[in-house]
């Protein structure tokens, strides 16, 4: 595993997951991950305004909390105008997951005013 700090959620996830990359018909880069635990994250970069979509699939629990936290932090550290977190594929989310997204929203709000 690289000792460099990842610059994107996809870069971070690649350190922990087997992944594949492809471009879809709109030119967006899609990174799909195959998790070791019960959660999968996909990060897509949409051309145009700086928008990052972090799609989370599976369970958000004690086993996946740390991974998702780091993926969110990596995405929030980028100079984005928008970060979309797609939770449509989440099958369960515990209290720590809700706190994680609440904290991420506070960080995003603070970054927007800085």
Secondary structure as UniProt FT lines:
FT   HELIX           9..14
FT   TURN            15..16
FT   STRAND          18..23
FT   TURN            25..26
FT   STRAND          29..34
FT   STRAND          39..46
FT   TURN            47..50
FT   STRAND          51..60
FT   HELIX           62..77
FT   STRAND          82..93
FT   HELIX           95..113
//
